[in-house]
Amino acid sequence: MSTDANTGGSAASDATVASARAPASPQINATAAALLRFLHDGPMTGWDLVSRAEQTIGPFWSLTKSQVYRELAFMAEHGLVRPGETGRRDAKPYTITDAGRTAFAEWASRGPGEGTIRLPLLLFVTLGRHLQPGLLSSVLAEQRAQQAALLKQYLGLRHVLGELDDVDPHLAATLEYGITVARATVRWIDRLPPEVGA
């Protein structure tokens, strides 16, 4: 009996040590998580990922080409993605690994966290009475034109998605958020009292 107990205790101890020595998945940031999500759909080159990001998350999550390649290098180093053979124009496809899927799942389980609001337009309006006369009015007109152009672009995308048979509902929901925000910003600027920006 004592032998069995000791053996069981030794096995449990070995398992604990092995668990302690097992490398934990590196914590990834939101940009890396987005790239891993895209790679769930299949191997992609860095250029493919940049293009996909611009088409899907670009309007609300700025992402540069250098950021994409930096994150890919980090994830390859930590075994989250596996680079393939270099092809035409030095294009190298990347494939998500099991460790990458685990890292993405762990990131998702933590949730998006608290949103940090940084809206330069609102800061500019808040400081409006300290600005040169006419400057805020000019800025507001420029911002309204930008938001109106975004709204037109988003409505065009909605029309395109409406003609597709298989639309990702999450992508559609994100687009609706963009439409709502752009439309609300235009209306807010239109309803500002005349003394704002005078």
N, C-alpha and C positions, 0 to 999 in steps of 0.2 A: 504494500500500500504506500509506504513512504517513498519507495523508488518511483512509483507512478506519479505521485504528487510532485516529487522533485523534477521528474522529467517534464511534467506539464508546466511547472513553474519556469523551468529553463526555456521551454518553447515559447511561453508567453513573453519572457524577458527578451528572447531573440527577436520576436516579432516587434516588440516595442522599440528595440534598438534599430531594427531595419526601417521601421516607420520614421524614426527620428532622423535617420540618415538619408531618407528618400528626399530628393530635391523638390521643393514646393514649386508650383507653377508661378512664374513671375507675374506680378501684377501689371496689367497693361492699361494704357490710357484709352480714352474714348476713340481717338483716331485709329489706334491699332485695332481696337474692337470692331470698328466699322470695316476695316480692311479684311479682318478675319471673317466677318459676316459675308462680305462679297465672295470670298474664297470658298465659302460653303457651297456655292453654285458651280464650282469647278476651277481648274487651274487658270491663272491670269498672270499676265506680265505687269510690270510696274505701270506701263502706259495704259494698259487695259483698266487698271485700278483707278488711275487718275481720271480717265474718261468716265468710268462708272460713278465715281464720286461726284464729278461735276454735274452729271445728269440727275443724280438722286439727292444727295445731301448738300450739294454746292450752295443752294440758296440760303441755307441756314447754318452750315458748318464749313468754315473756310479751310481749305486744304490745298497745300502747294505740292508741286512735283517733288521738291526736295524733302518734304515731310514724309511723303509716301515711301521714298527709297530709304530714308533714315529708319522708318518703322520696320520696313521689310528686312533691313540688315539686322536690326535688333531682334526681330522675331526669328530670323534664320539662325542667329547665334544661340538663341535659347531653345531651338528645336520646335518652335510653334508653326513654322512653315518650312517647306523643303524646296529649295531652288532646283530647277530642272536644267536641261542642256541649253546653252545659249544658241539662239536661232538667228534669224535674219535681223539685221540692224542691231545686233547685240541684245535682242530681246530675250529675256530669261523668264520662263513661266514659273510661278510659285504655286505650290500645293499645300493646303492646310493639313497639318498632322493631327493625330489624336490628342497630343499635348496642346495644340492650338485650339481644338474644339473645347477641351477642358478649360483652358484659360479664358475663352470667350464666355463659356457658361458661368464661370466664377465671376467674371466682370458683370455679366447680366444680373447675377443674383444679388449684387450690391446695389442695384438700382442706379438711376441717373444722378442721385444726390440733389442737393439744393441748387436751384437755378440762380446764377449770378446775373443780375440785370445790369448791363452797361450799354446805355443808349445815348450816344453822343448828341443826338438831336434834342433830347429832353434836357441834357446838361446845358446845351446852348440856350435853350428857351429859358431855363431857370436863371441863367446869368444875363438874360436879355437886357435888363435896364443898365447894365454896365458896358454894353457894346456900342459901337459907333452907330449913329442914326442911319437907318436903312439897311444895315448889314443883316440883321435877323430876318427882315422881310425878304431879302434876296435869298437867304439860306432856306427859308420856309418854301419859297417858290420852287427852288431847286429840288428840295426833298419831296415836294408834292409831285413834281414831274417824274422823279425816280420811282416813287411808290405807285404812281399811275401806270408807268411802263411795266413794273413788276406785276401789277394786277392783270394787265392785258396779257402778259406772258403766261401767268398762272392759269388764267381762264382758257387760253389756247391749249395748254397742256391738259386741262380738264376735258376739253372737247376731244383731244386725241385719245386720252385714256377711255373716254366714253364709247369710242368706236372699237375698242379691243374686246376680245372675248374673255381673256383671262387677265384680270388686273389685280395686282397685289393690293389688298384692302388697306394695308399699313401705309403703303406709298400714297394711296388716294387720300387717306386721312391726314397725312402730313401736308399734302398739297392743299387740302381744305383749310388747314391752319394758316398756311401762307396767304391764301386768298382772303381769309377773315382779317388777318393783321394788316395786310396792304390796304384793303378797303377801309378798315377802321382808321388807319393813319391818314388817308386822304380826307375822310370825312372830318376828322379831328382838326386838321389844318384849315379846312374850309370853314369851320365853325369858330375859329379863334376870334376873339374880340378885336376890333381894329386897333386898339391901343397896344396890342402885342405885336411887336415888330415895327412899330411906328418909328 
